[in-house]
């Protein structure tokens, strides 16, 4: 079994979730966020591919520098009539250009790490966008307070009708699913790019999504308790014998 996330499967999952949210809560803020997350997922698939793909311009530059250096050495020895003299001249040249050599080594090191730094920058910008999406999802569920159901401040549907226990529960469950997808998108950026900085940013984003999800699950547990209490109250009232007035 392949032990890696497949970007196509993640995109397929978020598209199905968007359809479920849109069918259940048409025109709602959460459906708009789901549509935005679907678009972010499509863009993330392309970004992850660009991070995974080698930068041929930088690698070509490194190859060119290497070829020039090797070519210069070969040309020096080939054009010299005496090998011993050529070697002595070459050592003299190295001794006379120590400062230049330091700059050349620094330039080579810069080119070697340039690809990693560019990819890290892409990954960090993408993860920052995911963090914003996580907070956006959380904002849409903040006013879905289970303890306000049935009161004048109850959560409302887009039509203005108060939401039921089932509708609030489904809304909260959808929010947790969207946050889970945010975490999975982040992993796309680093599963083929083992960079410490990028991995730390993705882990922090996942901890953020997990923390927000935990708060929503606390609401869901309160909601389930209140639902059971409400159902028990209805059953008790129904089973009470009617009072006969004389």
Backbone bond lengths (Angstrom), bond angles and torsions (degrees), N, CA, C in turn:
res aa  C-N    CA-C-N  psi(-1)  N-CA   C-N-CA  omega(-1)  CA-C   N-CA-C  phi
1 X - - - 1.455 - - 1.528 109.51 -
2 X 1.309 116.44 137.74 1.460 121.04 -179.27 1.523 109.64 -75.36
3 X 1.319 116.61 122.79 1.463 121.31 -175.32 1.523 110.35 -97.86
4 X 1.306 115.73 66.43 1.456 121.07 179.44 1.525 108.56 -157.51
5 X 1.322 114.59 153.52 1.456 119.88 177.17 1.521 109.74 -74.68
6 X 1.317 115.60 140.41 1.463 120.85 176.56 1.521 108.68 -105.33
7 X 1.338 115.34 120.06 1.456 119.26 -176.24 1.527 112.18 -60.68
8 X 1.338 116.64 -34.10 1.461 119.32 179.17 1.519 112.18 -63.73
9 X 1.332 117.22 -38.03 1.462 121.36 179.43 1.524 110.93 -68.52
10 X 1.336 116.55 -38.89 1.471 119.38 177.76 1.520 110.48 -63.63
11 X 1.333 116.89 -43.36 1.465 120.52 178.63 1.522 110.51 -63.45
12 X 1.316 116.67 -41.41 1.464 120.37 178.31 1.531 110.96 -62.49
13 X 1.314 117.02 -39.67 1.472 121.57 -179.74 1.519 111.40 -65.60
14 X 1.336 117.02 -45.65 1.459 119.21 -177.86 1.523 111.00 -69.73
15 X 1.310 118.70 -31.22 1.470 120.89 176.68 1.525 110.68 -67.31
16 X 1.332 116.09 -40.89 1.475 118.92 177.08 1.520 111.01 -65.34
17 X 1.332 116.55 -40.81 1.461 119.81 179.04 1.521 111.16 -65.05
18 X 1.326 117.22 -40.33 1.462 119.92 177.29 1.522 111.18 -59.40
19 X 1.331 117.27 -41.94 1.469 120.67 179.72 1.520 110.83 -64.77
20 X 1.336 117.37 -40.72 1.458 120.27 179.24 1.528 111.35 -63.57
21 X 1.348 115.98 -42.19 1.463 119.63 -179.65 1.522 110.69 -67.68
22 X 1.328 116.24 -41.87 1.468 120.11 -179.48 1.522 110.92 -65.55
23 X 1.328 117.42 -38.66 1.469 120.48 178.75 1.529 111.36 -67.85
24 X 1.335 116.35 -37.12 1.468 120.21 -176.29 1.524 111.98 -83.73
25 X 1.326 116.78 -38.61 1.468 120.97 -178.73 1.528 109.67 -129.49
26 X 1.325 117.75 69.35 1.476 120.20 -177.77 1.536 111.18 -64.16
27 X 1.324 115.16 135.34 1.457 120.14 178.03 1.510 114.90 77.06
28 X 1.324 118.01 3.70 1.466 120.74 -177.77 1.528 110.65 -80.69
29 X 1.325 114.45 164.41 1.455 119.11 177.08 1.516 111.81 -64.19
30 X 1.340 116.00 -35.27 1.460 119.53 -179.01 1.524 110.97 -66.69
31 X 1.335 117.03 -35.94 1.465 119.06 178.15 1.527 110.65 -66.50
32 X 1.337 116.23 -34.50 1.462 119.39 175.94 1.522 111.89 -66.79
33 X 1.335 116.14 -39.77 1.462 119.89 177.46 1.528 110.33 -65.55
34 X 1.339 116.73 -39.38 1.470 120.12 178.31 1.526 110.86 -62.35
35 X 1.326 116.43 -40.36 1.470 119.93 177.79 1.531 110.42 -64.42
36 X 1.327 116.48 -40.25 1.472 120.13 178.61 1.521 110.94 -66.04
37 X 1.341 116.57 -39.77 1.465 119.57 179.22 1.530 110.80 -66.58
38 X 1.324 116.79 -33.74 1.461 119.82 175.75 1.523 110.63 -62.13
39 X 1.335 116.24 -42.76 1.463 120.14 178.36 1.525 110.56 -66.43
40 X 1.328 116.71 -40.55 1.470 120.58 177.77 1.527 110.25 -61.66
41 X 1.332 116.78 -38.40 1.465 120.52 179.41 1.525 110.80 -63.87
42 X 1.327 116.33 -43.19 1.472 119.36 178.14 1.532 110.20 -60.32
43 X 1.333 115.86 -44.86 1.462 119.20 179.04 1.530 111.12 -65.84
44 X 1.326 116.65 -35.37 1.467 120.97 -178.67 1.524 111.38 -67.17
45 X 1.324 116.70 -35.93 1.458 119.97 177.29 1.528 110.09 -60.15
46 X 1.345 116.04 -42.94 1.468 120.04 178.54 1.533 111.20 -68.07
47 X 1.339 116.53 -39.29 1.466 119.22 178.90 1.523 111.48 -66.15
48 X 1.314 116.46 -43.15 1.468 119.73 179.21 1.520 110.90 -61.04
49 X 1.336 116.54 -37.11 1.456 120.63 177.99 1.531 110.59 -66.79
50 X 1.335 116.76 -39.43 1.472 119.53 179.10 1.522 111.29 -68.18
51 X 1.341 117.57 -33.67 1.463 120.95 176.57 1.516 110.15 -70.49
52 X 1.319 115.99 -37.95 1.470 120.79 -179.29 1.527 111.20 -70.15
53 X 1.326 117.21 -34.00 1.459 121.13 -174.55 1.527 111.08 -75.04
54 X 1.325 119.99 136.96 1.464 121.63 178.50 1.527 111.33 -67.46
55 X 1.323 116.00 148.33 1.464 121.78 177.10 1.532 108.25 -87.37
56 X 1.319 115.58 100.45 1.461 119.91 -173.91 1.526 112.61 -70.57
57 X 1.347 117.30 -24.85 1.464 119.56 178.41 1.531 110.28 -65.62
58 X 1.347 115.64 -47.31 1.467 119.03 -179.86 1.517 110.60 -67.64
59 X 1.331 116.67 -44.54 1.465 119.38 -179.58 1.528 111.00 -65.16
60 X 1.327 115.96 -35.45 1.465 118.90 175.96 1.517 111.70 -64.85
61 X 1.347 116.17 -38.02 1.459 119.62 176.87 1.518 112.25 -63.44
62 X 1.338 116.51 -39.97 1.463 119.99 177.76 1.526 111.17 -63.83
63 X 1.336 115.38 -42.72 1.463 119.24 178.50 1.520 110.74 -62.41
64 X 1.344 115.67 -41.39 1.463 119.67 -179.89 1.531 111.48 -63.08
65 X 1.337 116.44 -43.72 1.470 119.92 178.43 1.522 110.38 -61.45
66 X 1.332 116.20 -43.03 1.466 119.90 178.67 1.513 112.35 -62.87
67 X 1.332 116.37 -41.81 1.459 119.66 179.60 1.530 111.77 -65.27
68 X 1.341 115.89 -39.58 1.465 119.19 178.86 1.530 111.17 -64.04
69 X 1.361 115.52 -41.54 1.464 118.86 -179.68 1.524 111.02 -65.25
70 X 1.342 115.67 -47.55 1.465 119.46 179.74 1.520 110.79 -65.20
71 X 1.336 115.82 -41.58 1.464 119.53 179.62 1.519 112.11 -61.57
72 X 1.351 117.08 -38.96 1.454 120.19 178.34 1.519 112.50 -63.78
73 X 1.348 116.00 -40.83 1.463 119.42 178.52 1.523 111.23 -65.37
74 X 1.341 114.86 -45.10 1.465 118.75 -179.47 1.526 110.46 -61.69
75 X 1.329 115.66 -43.34 1.467 119.39 -179.45 1.532 110.98 -63.46
76 X 1.330 117.22 -37.40 1.460 120.47 -179.83 1.529 110.95 -62.72
77 X 1.336 116.22 -45.31 1.465 118.94 -177.06 1.533 111.81 -75.94
78 X 1.334 116.47 -33.87 1.473 118.97 -178.88 1.517 111.17 -68.54
79 X 1.322 117.37 -40.44 1.467 120.90 -176.31 1.519 112.81 -81.76
80 X 1.324 116.57 -8.66 1.467 118.96 179.47 1.531 109.29 -85.29
81 X 1.342 116.08 139.23 1.468 120.03 -178.76 1.514 112.25 -79.81
82 X 1.307 116.44 -24.60 1.458 121.18 -176.60 1.526 108.43 -125.32
83 X 1.320 116.51 122.33 1.463 120.85 -177.34 1.516 110.91 -64.15
84 X 1.350 117.52 -42.73 1.455 120.25 -179.59 1.516 110.93 -63.40
85 X 1.328 115.30 -42.80 1.464 119.10 178.25 1.526 111.06 -63.87
86 X 1.337 115.79 -40.72 1.470 120.35 179.45 1.519 111.03 -62.49
87 X 1.313 116.44 -41.75 1.460 119.86 -179.16 1.523 110.34 -67.28
88 X 1.368 116.50 -40.27 1.457 120.45 179.22 1.532 110.34 -65.56
89 X 1.318 115.71 -42.10 1.459 119.13 177.99 1.530 111.38 -63.23
90 X 1.327 115.03 -38.83 1.471 119.47 -179.32 1.533 110.34 -65.16
91 X 1.334 118.39 -43.85 1.460 121.84 178.92 1.525 110.49 -64.37
92 X 1.332 116.42 -38.35 1.460 120.35 176.98 1.531 110.67 -63.46
93 X 1.312 114.86 -39.64 1.467 119.91 178.88 1.532 110.75 -63.99
94 X 1.334 117.44 -44.33 1.461 120.98 178.79 1.519 111.07 -62.32
95 X 1.331 116.97 -41.16 1.460 120.62 -179.88 1.525 111.34 -65.98
96 X 1.318 116.50 -34.90 1.465 120.70 -178.26 1.523 112.47 -79.18
97 X 1.289 117.72 -17.44 1.484 120.76 -175.62 1.522 111.20 -119.46
98 X 1.336 117.03 39.58 1.465 119.02 179.42 1.524 111.78 -60.63
99 X 1.343 116.74 -43.11 1.457 120.03 -179.95 1.511 112.63 -61.43
100 X 1.339 116.04 -42.56 1.464 120.19 178.43 1.526 110.39 -62.71
101 X 1.323 115.71 -37.96 1.464 119.49 179.52 1.516 112.19 -62.17
102 X 1.329 116.37 -39.39 1.471 120.03 178.43 1.520 110.52 -61.93
103 X 1.330 116.38 -43.49 1.463 120.01 179.24 1.531 111.43 -65.25
104 X 1.320 115.36 -38.25 1.463 119.14 179.03 1.529 111.43 -65.22
105 X 1.336 115.88 -41.05 1.465 119.46 178.53 1.527 110.40 -65.51
106 X 1.337 116.13 -40.83 1.467 119.70 178.05 1.521 111.09 -62.82
107 X 1.337 116.42 -41.11 1.465 120.15 178.55 1.528 110.99 -64.62
108 X 1.332 116.14 -39.94 1.462 119.75 178.42 1.527 110.94 -64.45
109 X 1.346 115.72 -42.04 1.468 119.29 178.38 1.522 110.66 -63.36
110 X 1.336 116.75 -38.32 1.464 120.32 178.03 1.523 110.81 -61.51
111 X 1.325 116.34 -44.42 1.457 119.74 -179.60 1.527 111.92 -66.79
112 X 1.339 115.71 -36.98 1.465 119.34 -178.93 1.523 110.74 -64.07
113 X 1.358 116.43 -40.42 1.464 120.14 -177.26 1.533 113.38 -89.97
114 X 1.327 117.01 -7.30 1.468 119.83 -175.86 1.527 111.28 -61.21
115 X 1.319 117.21 -43.11 1.466 120.38 -178.34 1.522 111.29 -61.57
116 X 1.338 116.23 -42.77 1.465 119.88 179.56 1.521 110.49 -64.36
117 X 1.338 117.09 -42.30 1.458 120.07 -178.61 1.513 112.01 -66.47
118 X 1.327 118.10 -39.39 1.459 121.16 177.90 1.532 110.90 -64.79
119 X 1.317 116.27 -42.59 1.461 119.82 178.77 1.530 111.09 -66.25
120 X 1.338 115.60 -39.10 1.467 119.03 178.70 1.523 110.58 -62.37
121 X 1.349 116.08 -41.16 1.457 119.83 178.70 1.532 111.40 -60.40
122 X 1.324 116.24 -43.53 1.466 120.65 178.29 1.524 110.80 -60.72
123 X 1.338 115.92 -45.88 1.464 120.63 -177.75 1.526 110.86 -64.29
124 X 1.332 117.99 -42.30 1.464 120.99 -178.00 1.527 111.24 -66.23
125 X 1.337 117.10 -40.11 1.468 119.43 176.65 1.526 110.90 -63.28
126 X 1.328 116.37 -41.36 1.467 120.25 -179.77 1.522 111.28 -66.32
127 X 1.334 117.45 -40.81 1.469 120.69 179.86 1.529 110.24 -66.75
128 X 1.318 117.79 -36.25 1.470 120.79 176.37 1.526 110.29 -60.16
129 X 1.308 116.98 -39.19 1.464 120.89 177.12 1.525 110.78 -64.38
130 X 1.334 117.00 -39.48 1.462 120.48 178.69 1.528 111.15 -64.83
131 X 1.317 117.54 -38.55 1.465 120.31 177.37 1.527 110.52 -61.12
132 X 1.321 116.34 -40.34 1.466 120.02 177.66 1.524 110.58 -63.53
133 X 1.331 117.13 -40.20 1.467 120.66 178.17 1.534 110.91 -63.38
134 X 1.329 116.88 -39.73 1.465 120.03 179.26 1.529 110.80 -61.82
135 X 1.334 116.83 -44.13 1.467 119.90 178.57 1.532 110.86 -67.03
136 X 1.313 117.55 -34.73 1.459 121.09 178.59 1.524 110.80 -64.71
137 X 1.327 116.80 -43.07 1.472 120.48 176.74 1.522 110.08 -61.03
138 X 1.331 115.73 -43.27 1.468 119.37 -178.53 1.525 111.09 -64.58
139 X 1.317 117.46 -36.80 1.468 120.18 179.98 1.522 111.80 -60.91
140 X 1.330 116.84 -35.45 1.463 120.02 -176.21 1.521 113.08 -74.48
141 X 1.323 118.14 -17.14 1.459 118.85 179.70 1.534 112.32 -104.34
142 X 1.340 117.31 -1.50 1.462 119.64 -175.26 1.529 113.01 -60.22
143 X 1.328 117.11 -39.93 1.464 119.14 -176.77 1.523 113.45 -85.74
144 X 1.335 116.84 5.37 1.475 119.44 177.81 1.532 108.36 -89.39
145 X 1.324 114.93 71.81 1.458 122.09 -176.70 1.530 109.54 -89.69
146 X 1.324 118.55 117.05 1.474 120.52 -178.49 1.520 113.40 -58.90
147 X 1.322 118.21 -33.21 1.455 121.25 -175.94 1.524 112.45 -73.91
148 X 1.323 117.65 -10.11 1.459 120.71 178.11 1.521 112.63 -95.29
149 X 1.324 117.36 -4.04 1.471 120.27 179.79 1.527 109.32 -64.94
150 X 1.308 115.96 130.85 1.464 121.03 -179.60 1.514 113.71 91.86
151 X 1.337 117.70 -9.41 1.462 120.57 178.12 1.527 109.65 -97.54
152 X 1.337 115.37 178.33 1.470 118.99 -179.43 1.530 111.56 -70.64
153 X 1.342 116.77 -18.69 1.464 121.26 178.75 1.520 111.77 -101.30
154 X 1.317 116.98 24.77 1.466 121.08 -177.01 1.524 110.91 -63.77
155 X 1.348 118.44 149.27 1.477 121.10 174.27 1.528 110.07 -57.32
156 X 1.314 115.74 142.30 1.459 121.09 -174.81 1.521 111.62 -113.96
157 X 1.325 114.92 149.06 1.453 121.02 168.93 1.524 108.52 -76.18
158 X 1.332 116.44 171.65 1.464 119.66 179.06 1.526 111.95 -62.54
159 X 1.302 116.18 -27.13 1.471 120.26 179.02 1.520 112.14 -76.88
160 X 1.323 117.23 -10.02 1.459 120.64 -177.61 1.512 113.01 98.58
161 X 1.319 118.04 -6.21 1.464 121.54 179.55 1.523 110.29 -77.60
162 X 1.356 117.23 138.29 1.468 119.46 177.31 1.528 111.36 -60.68
163 X 1.323 116.10 142.16 1.455 120.86 -179.70 1.526 110.43 -80.35
164 X 1.321 115.13 146.73 1.456 121.13 176.85 1.534 109.77 -86.99
165 X 1.358 115.63 172.81 1.464 119.94 176.29 1.526 110.62 -57.33
166 X 1.326 116.45 -43.53 1.459 120.24 -177.73 1.526 111.44 -64.60
167 X 1.319 116.77 -41.07 1.463 120.40 -178.16 1.533 111.43 -68.34
168 X 1.315 117.04 -41.56 1.468 119.35 176.94 1.523 110.36 -64.27
169 X 1.345 116.05 -41.65 1.467 119.48 178.56 1.513 112.36 -61.47
170 X 1.337 116.64 -43.29 1.454 120.01 179.82 1.526 110.66 -65.84
171 X 1.339 116.55 -39.22 1.464 121.25 178.52 1.526 110.46 -60.64
172 X 1.325 116.95 -44.02 1.458 121.01 -179.87 1.524 111.13 -67.66
173 X 1.325 117.59 -39.82 1.463 120.35 178.16 1.525 110.83 -63.25
174 X 1.323 116.91 -41.34 1.465 119.63 177.91 1.530 110.70 -61.53
175 X 1.335 116.85 -37.04 1.464 120.62 179.69 1.526 110.90 -63.27
176 X 1.338 116.74 -40.85 1.466 119.60 178.69 1.531 111.07 -66.28
177 X 1.322 117.60 -35.87 1.464 120.42 178.59 1.525 111.12 -67.11
178 X 1.330 116.89 -39.34 1.467 119.65 177.76 1.527 110.86 -64.51
179 X 1.330 117.67 -40.08 1.458 120.91 178.56 1.532 111.21 -65.82
180 X 1.335 116.79 -35.68 1.468 119.87 177.30 1.526 110.80 -63.74
181 X 1.314 116.84 -38.48 1.464 120.45 178.93 1.528 110.58 -66.89
182 X 1.339 116.78 -37.39 1.465 120.08 176.61 1.533 110.32 -56.18
183 X 1.339 116.40 -43.22 1.472 120.28 179.31 1.518 111.52 -63.26
184 X 1.325 116.59 -42.04 1.466 120.03 -177.40 1.526 111.32 -68.52
185 X 1.323 117.33 -34.78 1.462 119.56 178.48 1.530 109.89 -62.63
186 X 1.331 116.74 -40.52 1.454 120.05 179.51 1.521 112.44 -59.03
187 X 1.318 117.10 -37.69 1.461 120.39 -179.43 1.525 112.41 -66.79
188 X 1.324 117.25 -23.22 1.463 119.70 178.29 1.529 110.96 -61.02
189 X 1.337 116.53 -33.98 1.456 120.17 -174.74 1.530 113.05 -71.98
190 X 1.327 117.69 -25.10 1.466 119.37 -171.17 1.522 114.08 -116.96
191 X 1.339 118.32 -5.45 1.462 117.19 -177.06 1.535 111.88 -68.73
192 X 1.334 117.41 -22.47 1.468 120.65 174.23 1.529 111.60 -117.43
193 X 1.321 116.21 14.39 1.466 121.50 -179.99 1.530 108.58 -138.26
194 X 1.331 118.00 82.08 1.468 122.00 -174.17 1.525 112.57 -76.85
195 X 1.316 116.33 65.38 1.456 121.24 179.06 1.529 109.07 -102.08
196 X 1.319 117.03 133.41 1.468 121.27 -174.70 1.524 111.95 -62.37
197 X 1.333 116.91 -44.92 1.458 120.31 -179.17 1.520 112.49 -62.69
198 X 1.324 116.26 -45.74 1.463 120.24 179.64 1.528 110.87 -66.82
199 X 1.336 117.06 -40.86 1.460 120.58 -179.95 1.523 111.29 -63.51
200 X 1.344 116.77 -39.50 1.462 120.29 177.65 1.518 111.33 -62.78
201 X 1.335 117.09 -42.18 1.466 120.92 178.89 1.528 111.20 -63.65
202 X 1.321 116.84 -41.04 1.468 120.53 178.92 1.528 110.62 -66.35
203 X 1.339 116.49 -41.53 1.471 119.81 178.58 1.528 111.04 -62.97
204 X 1.316 117.01 -40.14 1.471 120.43 178.12 1.521 111.16 -64.77
205 X 1.329 116.36 -39.48 1.465 120.52 177.29 1.528 110.69 -64.00
206 X 1.330 116.50 -40.16 1.458 120.25 179.07 1.527 111.05 -66.66
207 X 1.343 116.94 -38.37 1.465 119.68 176.87 1.524 110.61 -64.62
208 X 1.345 116.85 -37.56 1.459 120.38 176.70 1.526 110.64 -61.33
209 X 1.332 116.38 -48.56 1.463 120.59 -179.78 1.533 111.06 -62.45
210 X 1.331 116.55 -39.37 1.465 120.41 179.38 1.524 110.93 -65.85
211 X 1.343 116.49 -41.11 1.460 119.99 178.42 1.522 112.30 -63.59
212 X 1.323 116.68 -43.06 1.468 120.30 177.80 1.530 110.99 -65.30
213 X 1.324 115.94 -38.62 1.461 119.79 177.97 1.527 111.53 -63.61
214 X 1.330 116.65 -39.41 1.472 120.45 179.20 1.517 111.00 -61.22
215 X 1.338 117.15 -40.26 1.465 120.02 178.16 1.526 111.07 -64.51
216 X 1.319 116.62 -38.32 1.465 119.34 179.21 1.523 110.44 -67.69
217 X 1.343 117.49 -38.78 1.465 120.08 178.71 1.520 111.50 -65.18
218 X 1.315 118.49 -29.78 1.456 120.26 173.82 1.528 110.28 -63.17
219 X 1.326 115.93 -40.46 1.466 119.86 175.59 1.521 110.98 -62.70
220 X 1.331 116.32 -42.25 1.462 120.15 -178.86 1.529 110.63 -63.10
221 X 1.329 118.33 -39.57 1.454 121.48 177.85 1.527 111.48 -64.90
222 X 1.344 116.28 -41.42 1.472 119.79 175.84 1.518 110.24 -63.42
223 X 1.330 115.52 -41.23 1.464 120.50 179.79 1.530 110.87 -60.62
224 X 1.327 117.29 -45.36 1.467 120.58 179.61 1.527 110.74 -61.89
225 X 1.337 117.45 -39.69 1.470 120.14 179.56 1.520 110.98 -65.78
226 X 1.332 116.40 -44.67 1.463 119.81 179.66 1.524 111.55 -65.57
227 X 1.319 116.55 -35.57 1.471 119.94 178.67 1.527 110.40 -64.22
228 X 1.336 116.68 -44.61 1.459 120.27 179.07 1.521 110.40 -62.97
229 X 1.330 117.32 -41.87 1.461 120.47 178.99 1.516 111.19 -63.55
230 X 1.348 116.52 -40.60 1.463 119.76 179.66 1.524 110.99 -65.95
231 X 1.337 116.90 -42.21 1.466 120.01 178.96 1.527 111.30 -65.95
232 X 1.334 116.77 -38.30 1.466 120.08 178.70 1.520 110.64 -66.17
233 X 1.339 116.34 -37.13 1.462 120.12 178.94 1.517 111.34 -65.26
234 X 1.342 115.90 -39.71 1.472 119.78 179.02 1.529 110.50 -65.61
235 X 1.324 117.36 -42.61 1.462 121.77 -179.84 1.527 110.42 -64.37
236 X 1.338 116.68 -41.16 1.460 120.50 179.98 1.516 111.15 -63.44
237 X 1.330 116.33 -44.41 1.456 119.95 179.23 1.524 111.56 -64.40
238 X 1.327 116.15 -36.23 1.453 119.41 -178.43 1.535 111.62 -70.67
239 X 1.349 115.70 -34.14 1.454 120.21 -176.05 1.512 113.13 -84.69
240 X 1.330 117.69 -10.69 1.467 119.13 179.28 1.524 108.99 -69.62
241 X 1.368 117.66 136.73 1.481 120.09 178.55 1.505 111.75 -68.33
242 X 1.299 115.56 142.80 1.467 120.12 -179.79 1.519 109.08 -70.57
243 X 1.327 116.91 140.94 1.466 122.88 178.69 1.525 109.45 -83.37
244 X 1.348 115.94 126.89 1.477 120.66 -179.82 1.493 108.36 -96.51
245 X 1.291 115.90 120.97 1.480 120.80 179.41 1.510 110.06 -85.35
246 X 1.344 116.76 142.31 1.488 121.16 178.42 1.487 110.33 -107.27
